[in-house]
Amino acid sequence: MQNEKEILLEEIEKLIAYGRDEPTINPALLAYLSIDDLHNTKAKLLERVGTLSDEDKAWLEQFKKYE
């Protein structure tokens, strides 16, 4: 089973790479960030949903967690 950090890293890598041929940041560098930093990074990436097309928004919805 994956731990929280591994899951966050995978999700962030997908968010960074979405719609691009290559990611804008080397995802391997994200592994050095703390869990809090990773949560903040993911949240910032998800904030961009407001400027995306409906198709992009639907794709990104899978990364949101509802409690």
C-alpha positions, 0 to 999 in steps of 0.5 A: 500500500502506498503511503500518503506522500507517495500518493500526493507525489503521483497526483502532483506529477499528473497535475503538473504534466497535464496538458503539456508534453513535459512537466514544468518542474522535475517531479523528482524534486517534489520528493524532498518536500514535506507532507504539508508542502505537498498538500499546499502544492496540490491545493495551488494546482487545483486552484487553477481549475477556474481558468480551465475548460470544462473538460479539464475541470472534469479531469481534475475533479478526480483529485479532489477529496470530499469529506 
